[in-house]
Amino acid sequence: MVHSLLTIGNDCRISGKTTFIGRSDSIYPTLCVGNNVDIGWQTTVVVGNKINIGDNVRIAGQGFLCGYPRSSNKPSFTGTRFT
């Protein structure tokens, strides 16, 4: 069984049809949303282990955040990392 943790700061706005998903093979996927955050319509946030969204952040509608670098069924994936 997966236990998830979601914390949302003050003065946040989360639009309708927003999806939060915790990765099934993580023990405690955690999403921390700071203060004064806007998450746009039809945005998806997929948490591997932990995603921190800081204060005063704006995420556009139909955004997609994925908090893990590879598919669990392709452990040898070597994708490009952007820094």
N, C-alpha and C positions, 0 to 999 in steps of 0.2 A: 504494500500500500504506500502511496506517495502522500506526504504531508507537505503542503505549500504554505508559504508565508507571504502576505501582501500587506505592505504599509503604505499609506497615502498621507501626504502632508496637508497643511492648511491651504485653503483658497485654490484648490485644484478643480479643473473642469475636465470631465471625461465624457466624450460624446457617445451617442448611441451606437449600437452594433460594434462595440470595441470588444476584442477577444484577448483574454489573458490565458496562457497555457503554460503549465509546468511540465518539463520533460519527464517522461515516465520512468526513466532509469536513473534519475537523481533522487537522493534521499530527501532533501529539503530545498526544493527550488524556491528562491526568494526574490521578490520584486519590491524594491524600495523606491517610492516616488517622492520627490522633494516637495517644497512649498511652491505655490503659484505656478503649477504645471498645467498646460493644455495638451490633451491627447485627442487628436482629431477623429472624425467619423470614419468608421470601418478600419481602424488601426488594429494590427495584431502584434502582440508581444509574446514571444516564446522564450521561456526562461530555462536555461540549462541548469546552472547552479545558482547564479546570482546576477541580477541586473540592477544597477543603481542609476536612477534618473535624477539629476541634480535639481537645484532650485531654478525657477524662472526659465524653464525649458518649454519650447513649443514644438510639437510633433504634428506634421501636416496630416490631413485626411488620407486614408488608404496607405498609411505608413506600415512598414514591416520591420520589426526588430527581432533578431534571432540571437539568443545569448549562448550559442555554442558553435564551434567551428566546423563540425562535420556531422554527417548522418550517422546514427548509431549502427546502421547496418553496413556502413562502409568505413571501418576503423582505419584503413590505410590511406584515406583521402589526403592529398597534399595540395590543398588549394592555395591561392594567392592571399597573402596577408597584407593588409594596408595599415600603415602606421602613420 
